[in-house]
Amino acid sequence: MRQLISQSLGNPPPTILVIFGASGDLTARKLAPAIFNLAEDDLLPEKCFLLGVGRTPMSDNAFREYLSDSLKNFSRRAISKKSWEKLEANIRFHSGSYDDLESFHSLERTILEMEKSLGRPSQCLFYISTPPSVFEPILENLGESGLAKRHHGSDCESKVIIEKPFGKDLASAKKLNEVINLRFNESQVFRIDHYLGKETVQSLLVQRFANSIFEPIWNRNYVSCVQITVSEELGVGKRGGYYDKSGALRDMIQNHVMQLLALTAMEPPSSLNPEAIRDEKVKALNAIKPLDLKGDSSEVVRGVYSEGLVKGEKALGYLSESGIPDDSITETYAALCLNIENWRWKGVPFYLRSGKRLALKASEIAVQFKRPPGILFGQDERFSLAPNLLVIRIQPNEGITLYLNSKTPGLETKLQPIELSFGYETTFGSNTPEAYERLILDALNGDGTLFIRGDEAEISWGLLSPILDFWSEQDSRGLENYSAGTWGPVAADKLLLARGHEWITGKDYK
């Protein structure tokens, strides 16, 4: 299915893959395993260097050992000796400061040495896997040093992958885009959201546009509501210092959840061209009505977890977690009701929620269809009609479930919801490529389909920044507590009940 959406299984040119923040956790857990799994599948360029960049000095051998350990601990499969040895000799480490232009001139000299050994012009793929505070100096120095414009206009021109978060509000996102646009063309820039690399997310467009049973009913005439849930069982753990400056709205909803919404709500693109798909995502986001933030009609809810039980074990409240100030007003839960003012979705609420320390870990898109006319089974109290649902599971256990009403066996006519389910693992096997593998390969090939465009990031922030400003003005007013291990604050349930709905994820329909 990936080949239908992401078009880039071709042969990328000789490449020098430069990772800023190479000794960090993301490199160990995700980037290194992804790169070596691509090597295992013979999808890396035939000639490829891996160059780690960091502020802490490290020898080439020490960096190689670091990567080797990360593969043993985090790779989805064992990496063969052949794949390791093919890349091992081309692994280097470069130490230097991110805000020092001379460090980038030194980096350029290292890159030129590598290119000379490769024997032909090579593309540089710069992966910025650092704290957001140094995004700007890295981008500025890539421009000032000339690294951003290497082999410009050729198939070997430089590319840059930028990790989330892309800004902390609309103003910072605009400023970051300005920094980028002065140094790079948009075609060189890949703003990454790893959710877009997940198999089920990629398959969403296939389900919508390759199956005639769905597309005719994917609209206001048949859909009652759409719910998108990204829930986590875990608390903030050791990320308390970072998380308290972020919160659920910034950490999850602005990126992951809004991307899922855009793919669910977008109109059919004119083609599978990356820009055609991204154009339709932007149109869908542009059609979202500004949210009502005040009073009984408020379309936003925020909460913070308190002490509770998770799987029978006592769990600390947020304010008791390490690194969290006693006077914190950061939300660990956020729920929104969005309305898309276009022909397809007018009158259909899109409910979004994400939070920590919830009842279970789940990422799902649930499409609830309208009930049939109450002429037959809807008139009699004996018949309990459950809603027809299409639930797309992104994690865990990627797959799709369709809920229908059926008669139970017996002489009396009784109805019961049944499930028609499909699971990726049971159908295709468990060794599915991970999201970062797909996304790195696409960037190597210059395919931006599964990446976020600059205007898309700004539109999303433009919708959500007023919420953050309002919450800041309110201080702790409206910040509701919910017990760890539950599904969030009561106000989130009321948000849906007031509109004739209830949350689907976590509910037993049998």
Sequence and secondary structure as in RCSB ss.txt:
>XXXX:A:sequence
MRQLISQSLGNPPPTILVIFGASGDLTARKLAPAIFNLAEDDLLPEKCFLLGVGRTPMSDNAFREYLSDSLKNFS
RRAISKKSWEKLEANIRFHSGSYDDLESFHSLERTILEMEKSLGRPSQCLFYISTPPSVFEPILENLGESGLAKR
HHGSDCESKVIIEKPFGKDLASAKKLNEVINLRFNESQVFRIDHYLGKETVQSLLVQRFANSIFEPIWNRNYVSC
VQITVSEELGVGKRGGYYDKSGALRDMIQNHVMQLLALTAMEPPSSLNPEAIRDEKVKALNAIKPLDLKGDSSEV
VRGVYSEGLVKGEKALGYLSESGIPDDSITETYAALCLNIENWRWKGVPFYLRSGKRLALKASEIAVQFKRPPGI
LFGQDERFSLAPNLLVIRIQPNEGITLYLNSKTPGLETKLQPIELSFGYETTFGSNTPEAYERLILDALNGDGTL
FIRGDEAEISWGLLSPILDFWSEQDSRGLENYSAGTWGPVAADKLLLARGHEWITGKDYK
>XXXX:A:secstr
 HHHH    S   SEEEEEETTTSHHIIIIIHHHHHHHHHTT S SSEEEEEEESS   HHHHHHHHHHHHHHH 
SS   HHHHHHHHTTEEEEE  TT HHHHHHHHHHHHHHHHHHTS  EEEEEE S GGGHHHHHHHHHHTTGGGT
TTTSTT  EEEE S   SSHHHHHHHHHHHHHHS GGGEEE  GGGGSHHHHHHHHHHHS TTTGGGSSTTTEEE
EEEEEE SS  GGGHHHHTTT HIIIIIIIIIHHHHHHHH    SSS HHHHHHHHHHHHHTB     SGGG  E
EEEEEESEEETTEEE  GGGSTT  TT    SEEEEEEEB STTTTT EEEEEEESSBSS EEEEEEEE    TT
STTS TT      EEEEEEESS EEEEEEEEE SSSS  EEEEEEEEEHHHHH S    HHHHHHHHHHTT  TT
SB HHHHHHHHHHHHHHHHHHHHHTTTTEEEEETTBS  HHHHHHHHTTT    TT    
